[in-house]
């Protein structure tokens, strides 16, 4: 995989300008379209799908898009990149996938999995075949996003990095990526959300990409497991939903013992990882920290019940969770 991560990195799109099938967001793409079109020759655009794409929308795209592209390009947030990944997988097109994020949070440009929904329930695709061949992470595209979008996506990057660090499937490499992302989020997240300063946008773009690389190895855990039904039932954006759960999961995992350990590396290993997260962020209590963080970025901190919990994500949590009541 090739990464271009700097302000102005869109210039690298010129290497894949011919016969491109381009998936985009709807309104979000219009403001950057003139920049993108400097580097493309007569692309075929497609955006007939919703945020949190549905299976029937993907199937419609497979049926109705008739071009034979040399390249698939996804320009947008996580949902756009996810749609492109699933489309490529279902059509079995053996062409490069170029991912160009316009939010800094999901890290989808660095992962081999995608999320879509079938009859209101989250479905996961996990395959090396959908790992983008190229990531063009141009921070100018995230500088002027709406404040709430900035907050939700940035919090997603933060949560992914934290979860990756304590995940049962974590490795030394994934923890290295995750820790770099945690530090960048710690120092830049609030400033990024509350200003359009170029430095903070670039740093959070880097954090998002690193968190994607981290979870591509380790996967996510309980905070993500509980978030999907909140998004589906209450319409809470993914990053916001995950962040509502992360503090209680952190506090829960911090108190792991021999009876509840889920990580084969043992209690001492998990406690050490949790201590490293807390000391790096500089906190004693995750609930207090995230309530304050929500206040600083101007979004609501409120509990929503999770009616469906992804069992695969729960298996990756270092402390066993028998039910939602255990987290309270």
TORRO-330482 format. One line per 10 residues: number of its first residue (from 1); their letters; for each residue x negated, y negated, z negated of N, C-alpha, C. Coordinates in steps of 0.1 Angstrom, whole numbers. Each point is the difference from the previous one (the first is absolute). Example, Ala and Ser with C-alpha at 12.3 -4.5 7.8 and 13.67 -1.06 7.14 Angstrom:
1	AS	-132:57:-78:9:-12:0:-9:-12:0 | 4:-11:7:-9:-11:0:8:-11:-8 $
//
This chain:
1	XXXXXXXXXX	-8:12:0:8:-12:0:-9:-12:0 | 4:-11:8:-7:-12:0:8:-11:-6 | -6:-8:-9:6:-11:-6:-6:-14:4 | 9:-9:3:-4:-14:2:7:-8:-11 | -7:-5:-10:7:-7:-11:-7:-13:-2 | 6:-10:6:-4:-14:-2:10:-10:7 | -1:-12:-4:10:-10:6:-4:-2:15 | 9:3:9:-3:-1:14:-3:13:7 | 1:11:-8:-3:13:5:9:5:11 | 11:-8:3:10:4:10:-7:0:14 $
11	XXXXXXXXXX	-12:-8:1:-7:0:12:-4:14:6 | -1:9:-9:-4:14:4:11:7:7 | 12:-5:0:11:6:7:-3:0:16 | -8:-8:4:-3:-1:15:-6:13:5 | -5:9:-9:-6:12:5:11:11:3 | 13:-3:-4:11:9:3:11:-7:6 | -3:-9:9:11:-9:5:9:6:11 | -4:11:7:7:5:11:11:10:-4 | 11:-1:6:11:11:-1:3:3:-15 | 2:-10:-8:2:2:-14:15:0:-3 $
21	XXXXXXXXXX	4:10:-8:13:0:-7:-1:-6:-13 | 7:-11:-3:-2:-8:-12:12:0:-8 | -1:6:-12:11:-1:-10:-2:-12:-9 | 11:-7:-2:-2:-13:-8:12:-1:-10 | -1:-9:-9:11:-5:-8:9:-9:9 | 11:-5:-5:8:-8:8:-4:-15:-2 | 5:-7:-9:-3:-14:-2:-15:-2:-4 | -5:9:-7:-14:-2:-5:-10:0:12 | 3:6:11:-9:0:11:-1:-12:8 | 12:-7:0:1:-12:9:-11:-11:-2 $
31	XXXXXXXXXX	-3:-2:-13:-10:-10:-3:-14:3:4 | -3:13:1:-14:4:4:-1:5:14 | 12:1:7:0:5:14:-9:-7:9 | -1:-14:0:-9:-7:9:-15:4:-2 | -4:3:-13:-13:4:-3:-3:14:6 | 9:9:-2:-1:14:4:-1:1:15 | 9:-8:7:1:1:14:-12:-5:8 | -9:-7:-7:-13:-4:6:-8:12:4 | 2:11:-7:-9:12:1:7:12:7 | 13:-2:4:7:12:6:5:-4:14 $
41	XXXXXXXXXX	0:10:9:5:-2:14:13:8:1 | 11:-8:1:14:5:2:3:12:-9 | 0:-2:-13:3:11:-9:15:3:0 | 4:12:-4:14:4:-2:3:-1:-15 | 9:-9:-4:3:-2:-14:13:8:-4 | -1:5:-12:12:7:-6:1:-3:-14 | 13:-4:-4:2:-3:-15:14:4:-4 | 6:10:6:14:4:-3:0:10:-12 | -4:-5:-11:1:8:-12:-1:-10:-12 | 4:6:-12:2:-9:-12:-12:2:-9 $
51	XXXXXXXXXX	0:-9:-10:-10:2:-11:4:13:-7 | -11:8:-4:3:13:-5:6:8:11 | -7:3:11:6:6:12:7:14:-2 | 11:2:7:8:12:-1:-3:10:11 | 2:12:-3:-3:11:9:7:-2:13 | 13:-4:0:7:-2:12:-5:-11:9 | -6:-10:-7:-6:-11:8:-13:5:7 | -8:8:-7:-12:6:6:4:9:12 | 10:8:-2:5:9:11:5:-8:12 | 7:-11:-3:4:-9:11:-11:-5:8 $
61	XXXXXXXXXX	-11:-4:-7:-12:-6:6:-6:11:9 | -1:12:-5:-6:11:8:8:3:13 | 13:-2:-1:9:3:11:0:-11:10 | -1:-13:-4:2:-11:9:-13:-6:5 | -11:1:-7:-13:-6:6:-5:10:10 | -1:-5:12:-4:8:11:-14:-2:6 | -7:-10:-5:-13:-3:5:-10:10:-4 | -11:1:7:-11:9:-4:-12:-9:-4 | -1:-3:-12:-11:-10:-4:-14:5:-1 | -9:-8:1:-14:3:-2:-4:-2:-15 $
71	XXXXXXXXXX	9:-8:-7:-3:-4:-14:13:-2:-7 | 2:4:-12:11:-4:-9:-6:-11:-10 | 7:-11:0:-4:-11:-9:12:-3:-10 | -3:0:-13:10:-4:-10:-4:-13:-6 | 8:-10:1:-3:-13:-6:11:-4:-9 | -2:1:-13:10:-3:-10:-3:5:-14 | 10:1:-8:-2:5:-13:0:15:0 | 1:6:-12:-1:15:-1:10:7:8 | 12:-5:0:11:7:7:-3:1:15 | -5:-11:6:-4:0:14:-11:11:3 $
81	XXXXXXXXXX	-10:0:-8:-11:9:2:5:14:-3 | 9:2:-9:5:14:-3:8:4:12 | 9:-9:6:8:4:12:-10:4:11 | -10:-7:2:-9:3:11:-7:14:-2 | -3:3:-13:-7:13:-3:10:11:3 | 12:-1:-5:10:11:2:3:1:15 | 1:-11:7:3:1:15:-11:7:7 | -13:-3:-4:-11:7:7:0:15:-3 | 3:3:-13:1:14:-4:10:8:8 | 12:-6:1:11:7:6:-1:1:16 $
91	XXXXXXXXXX	-7:-10:6:-2:0:14:-13:8:4 | -8:3:-10:-13:7:2:-9:-8:10 | 1:-13:0:-8:-8:9:-15:0:-4 | -9:4:8:-14:1:-4:-7:-13:5 | 4:-11:-6:-6:-13:3:-3:-7:-13 | -9:-10:0:-4:-7:-12:12:-7:-6 | 0:0:-14:10:-8:-7:-8:-12:-7 | 4:-12:3:-6:-12:-5:9:-6:-10 | -4:-1:-13:9:-6:-10:-5:-14:-4 | 10:-9:1:-3:-14:-3:10:-5:-11 $
101	XXXXXXXXXX	-4:0:-12:9:-4:-11:3:-15:0 | 12:-3:-3:4:-14:-2:4:-3:-14 | -1:10:-9:1:-2:-14:-12:6:-7 | -3:-4:-12:-12:6:-6:5:7:-13 | 3:13:2:5:8:-11:1:15:2 | 5:4:11:3:15:1:-13:7:3 | -10:-6:7:-12:7:4:3:11:10 | 12:-1:7:4:11:9:-9:1:12 | -8:-10:3:-9:0:11:-12:10:-3 | -1:4:-13:-11:9:-4:4:13:-5 $
111	XXXXXXXXXX	13:4:3:5:13:-6:5:9:11 | 0:13:-3:5:10:9:14:4:-3 | 8:-8:-7:14:4:-3:9:-12:3 | 13:3:1:10:-9:3:13:3:-7 | 8:-10:-3:12:2:-7:12:-4:10 | 10:8:0:12:-4:7:12:7:-8 | 12:-4:4:12:5:-9:10:8:9 | 4:10:-6:11:9:6:11:1:-10 | 12:-5:5:12:0:-9:-3:-6:-13 | -7:-11:0:-3:-8:-12:-11:5:-9 $
121	XXXXXXXXXX	-6:12:4:-11:5:-9:-13:-1:7 | -10:-3:-8:-14:-2:6:-5:13:5 | -6:-1:12:-7:11:6:-15:-4:2 | -9:10:-1:-14:-4:1:-6:9:11 | -8:-7:9:-8:6:10:-14:-1:-4 | -8:11:-1:-14:-1:-4:-8:9:9 | -7:-7:9:-8:8:10:-12:-9:5 | -11:6:2:-12:-7:5:3:-6:14 | 10:6:7:4:-5:14:5:-14:0 | 5:-5:-12:6:-13:0:-9:-11:-7 $
131	XXXXXXXXXX	-12:4:-4:-10:-10:-5:-3:-9:11 | 2:-13:-1:-4:-9:11:-15:1:4 | -2:-1:13:-14:1:5:-7:-13:-3 | 7:-11:0:-6:-13:-2:9:-8:-9 | -5:-7:-10:7:-10:-8:-6:-14:2 | 9:-9:5:-4:-14:2:7:-8:-11 | -7:-3:-11:5:-7:-11:-4:-15:0 | 9:-8:6:-3:-14:2:8:-8:-11 | -7:-6:-9:6:-6:-11:8:-13:3 | -2:-5:12:8:-12:4:15:4:1 $
141	XXXXXXXXXX	3:13:2:14:4:2:7:1:-13 | -6:-1:-11:6:2:-13:0:-13:-8 | -6:-10:5:-3:-13:-8:13:-7:-3 | 10:0:9:12:-9:-1:12:8:-2 | -1:13:-4:12:8:-3:8:-6:-11 | 14:3:0:8:-5:-11:-5:5:-13 | 2:-8:-11:-6:3:-13:5:13:-5 | 12:4:1:5:12:-5:-6:12:7 | -1:-1:13:-7:11:8:-14:1:-4 | -7:-11:-2:-14:1:-5:-1:7:-14 $
151	XXXXXXXXXX	9:-3:-9:0:6:-13:3:15:1 | 10:4:7:3:14:1:-11:8:6 | -6:-5:11:-10:8:7:-13:0:-8 | -3:-11:-6:-13:0:-8:1:9:-12 | 12:0:-7:2:9:-11:0:14:4 | 4:3:12:-1:14:6:-15:4:0 | -8:-9:6:-14:3:1:-6:3:-14 | 3:-8:-10:-5:1:-13:4:13:-7 | 13:3:2:5:13:-6:-6:12:7 | -2:0:13:-6:11:7:-14:2:-5 $
161	XXXXXXXXXX	-7:-11:-2:-14:2:-5:-1:5:-14 | 9:-4:-9:1:5:-13:3:14:-1 | 11:4:8:5:14:0:-11:9:6 | -7:-5:10:-10:8:7:-11:3:-10 | -3:-9:-9:-12:1:-9:3:11:-10 | 12:2:-5:3:10:-10:7:13:6 | 2:0:13:7:12:6:-8:13:-2 | 7:11:-1:-6:13:-1:-9:3:12 | 4:-5:12:-8:3:12:-11:-10:2 | -3:-9:-9:-10:-10:2:-14:7:1 $
171	XXXXXXXXXX	-9:-7:7:-13:5:2:-9:-12:-4 | -13:2:0:-9:-11:-3:1:-11:11 | 2:5:13:1:-10:11:13:-8:-1 | 11:7:-3:13:-7:-1:0:-10:-11 | -7:4:-12:0:-9:-11:-9:-12:3 | -10:2:8:-8:-12:4:8:-10:8 | 8:5:10:9:-8:8:10:-7:-10 | 6:8:-8:10:-5:-9:-5:-11:-9 | -11:2:-6:-6:-10:-10:-3:-13:7 | -5:1:12:-3:-12:8:13:-8:2 $
181	XXXXXXXXXX	11:7:4:13:-6:2:6:-6:-13 | -2:8:-11:5:-5:-13:-6:-14:-3 | -13:-1:1:-7:-12:-3:4:-12:9 | 2:3:13:4:-10:9:14:-5:-3 | 9:9:-4:14:-3:-4:0:-8:-13 | -8:4:-9:-1:-7:-13:-4:-14:2 | -9:-3:9:-6:-13:2:8:-9:10 | 7:6:9:6:-7:11:15:0:2 | 7:10:-6:14:2:3:8:-12:-3 | 0:-6:-12:8:-11:-4:-3:-12:9 $
191	XXXXXXXXXX	-13:-3:3:-4:-11:8:5:2:14 | -1:12:5:5:3:14:15:-3:1 | 8:5:-10:14:-2:1:4:-15:-1 | -7:-7:-8:4:-14:-2:-7:-11:8 | -8:5:10:-7:-10:9:-2:6:13 | -4:-8:10:-3:5:13:-15:-1:3 | -8:0:-10:-14:-2:1:-6:13:7 | -9:-3:10:-5:11:8:-8:11:-8 | -7:-5:-10:-9:10:-7:9:10:-7 | 10:-4:-6:9:10:-8:7:9:10 $
201	XXXXXXXXXX	4:-5:11:7:9:10:-10:10:5 | -12:-3:3:-10:9:4:-3:11:-10 | -2:-5:-13:-3:9:-11:11:10:-2 | 13:-4:1:11:9:-2:2:9:12 | -4:-4:12:0:9:11:-10:11:-2 | -12:-4:-5:-10:10:-3:5:10:-11 | 7:-6:-10:5:9:-11:11:10:5 | 8:-5:9:11:9:6:-7:11:8 | -9:-3:8:-7:10:8:-7:10:-9 | -7:-5:-10:-7:9:-10:10:9:-7 $
211	XXXXXXXXXX	11:-5:-4:10:8:-7:6:11:9 | 1:-4:13:5:10:10:-10:11:1 | -13:-3:1:-11:10:1:0:9:-12 | 3:-6:-12:0:7:-13:11:10:0 | 12:-4:3:12:9:-1:0:10:12 | -7:-3:11:-2:10:10:-7:12:-4 | -8:-1:-10:-7:11:-7:8:6:-11 | 4:-9:-9:5:4:-13:16:2:0 | 7:-7:9:14:-1:0:4:-8:-13 | 14:-3:-1:5:-8:-11:6:9:-10 $
221	XXXXXXXXXX	6:-6:-11:4:8:-11:14:-4:-5 | 3:0:-13:13:-2:-5:7:-13:3 | -8:-11:0:6:-13:3:6:0:14 | -7:6:10:6:1:13:12:10:0 | -2:11:-7:11:10:0:13:-6:-4 | 0:-9:-10:12:-6:-5:6:-12:8 | -9:-5:9:4:-12:7:10:2:12 | -1:11:6:7:2:13:15:-2:-2 | 6:7:-10:15:-2:-1:4:-14:-5 | -9:-7:-6:3:-14:-4:1:-8:13 $
231	XXXXXXXXXX	-9:2:9:0:-7:13:13:4:8 | 3:12:0:11:5:8:14:-5:-6 | 2:2:-13:13:-3:-6:2:-15:-3 | -11:-7:-4:2:-14:-5:-6:-10:10 | -7:5:11:-5:-10:9:-12:-7:-4 | -7:5:-11:-12:-7:-5:-12:4:9 | -7:-10:6:-11:4:9:-10:9:-7 | -7:8:8:-8:11:-6:-10:-5:-10 | -8:-10:4:-10:-5:-10:5:-5:-13 | 11:-7:1:7:-4:-12:5:12:-9 $
241	XXXXXXXXXX	5:9:7:5:12:-7:-11:8:-7 | -11:2:7:-11:7:-6:-6:-7:-12 | -1:-13:2:-6:-9:-11:9:0:-13 | 13:2:2:9:1:-12:-3:13:-8 | -6:10:6:-3:12:-7:-14:2:-5 | -9:-7:6:-15:2:-2:-4:-1:-15 | 5:-10:-7:-4:-2:-13:4:11:-10 | 12:5:1:4:11:-9:-7:12:4 | -3:2:13:-8:12:3:-14:-1:-5 | -6:-12:0:-14:-1:-5:0:2:-15 $
251	XXXXXXXXXX	10:-5:-7:0:2:-15:3:14:-3 | 8:7:8:3:14:-2:-13:8:2 | -7:-2:11:-11:8:3:-12:-3:-10 | 0:-12:-6:-11:-3:-9:1:9:-13 | 12:5:-3:2:8:-12:0:15:4 | -6:4:10:0:14:4:-7:9:-11 | 5:12:-2:-6:9:-10:-1:14:6 | -5:10:-8:-2:13:5:13:7:4 | 11:-4:-6:13:6:4:6:-5:13 | -4:-13:3:6:-6:12:-9:-2:11 $
261	XXXXXXXXXX	-12:4:-1:-10:-2:11:4:7:13 | -1:-7:11:3:5:13:-12:1:9 | -11:-6:-4:-12:-1:8:-10:11:-5 | -4:8:9:-9:11:-3:-13:-4:-6 | -4:-13:1:-12:-5:-5:0:-3:-15 | 13:0:-5:1:0:-15:4:-14:-5 | 3:0:-13:5:-12:-7:-11:-11:-1 | -12:4:-3:-11:-10:-2:-2:-7:14 | 0:8:11:-2:-6:13:11:-11:3 | 13:4:-3:11:-9:3:-1:-12:-9 $
271	XXXXXXXXXX	-2:1:-12:-1:-11:-10:-11:-9:4 | -11:5:5:-12:-8:4:4:-9:12 | 8:6:10:4:-7:12:10:-11:-4 | 9:3:-9:9:-10:-5:-7:-11:-7 | -9:3:-8:-8:-11:-7:-7:-9:10 | -5:6:10:-8:-8:10:10:-9:8 | 12:4:2:10:-9:6:3:-11:-9 | 3:3:-12:4:-11:-10:-11:-10:-2 | -12:5:-2:-11:-8:-2:-4:-9:12 | 1:6:12:-2:-8:12:10:-11:2 $
281	XXXXXXXXXX	12:2:-3:11:-10:1:-2:-10:-11 | -4:5:-12:-2:-8:-12:13:-1:-8 | 6:11:-2:13:1:-7:0:10:-11 | 9:-1:-9:3:10:-11:13:7:3 | 10:-7:5:13:5:2:5:-3:14 | 3:11:8:4:-2:14:13:-7:1 | 10:3:-9:13:-6:1:-1:-16:-1 | -8:-4:-10:-1:-15:-2:-7:-6:13 | -10:7:5:-8:-5:11:9:-2:13 | 8:11:3:8:-1:12:12:-9:-2 $
291	XXXXXXXXXX	6:-1:-11:10:-10:-2:-5:-14:2 | -12:-3:-5:-6:-13:3:-4:-2:14 | -4:11:7:-4:-1:14:13:-3:9 | 11:7:-4:12:-3:8:4:-15:-2 | -1:-5:-12:3:-14:-2:-9:-9:8 | -12:3:1:-10:-9:7:3:0:15 | 5:11:5:3:1:15:15:-2:3 | 7:-3:-10:14:-5:1:10:11:4 | -1:12:-4:10:10:3:5:7:-13 | 12:6:2:7:5:-12:-5:13:-5 $
301	XXXXXXXXXX	-2:1:-13:-4:12:-7:12:6:-6 | 6:10:6:12:7:-5:0:14:2 | 5:8:-9:0:15:2:12:4:9 | -3:10:9:11:6:8:-2:15:-2 | 11:7:-2:-1:15:-1:-4:7:13 | -9:10:-1:-4:7:11:8:13:0 | 9:2:10:8:11:1:-7:12:7 | -10:-3:8:-7:10:7:-15:-3:-2 | -7:11:-4:-15:-2:-2:-7:10:8 | -9:-5:9:-7:8:9:-9:10:-8 $
311	XXXXXXXXXX	3:13:1:-7:10:-8:-15:2:4 | -4:-3:13:-14:1:4:-8:-10:-7 | 5:-12:-1:-7:-11:-7:-2:3:-15 | 11:6:-6:-1:3:-14:-11:10:-3 | -2:10:9:-10:10:-2:-14:-7:0 | -2:-11:6:-12:-7:1:-3:-9:-12 | 10:-1:-9:-2:-9:-11:-8:7:-11 | -10:-6:-7:-9:7:-9:7:5:-13 | 11:-5:-3:8:4:-11:13:5:4 | 4:12:-4:13:6:4:12:-9:-4 $
321	XXXXXXXX	10:0:9:12:-8:-3:12:9:2 | 6:3:-11:12:9:1:13:-7:4 | 0:-13:-2:12:-7:3:-2:-15:-3 | 9:-8:5:-1:-15:-1:-1:-4:-14 | 7:6:-10:1:-4:-13:-14:0:-7 | -9:9:5:-13:0:-6:-8:-12:2 | 4:-8:10:-8:-12:3:5:-12:-8 | 10:1:-8:5:-11:-8:-4:1:-14 $
//
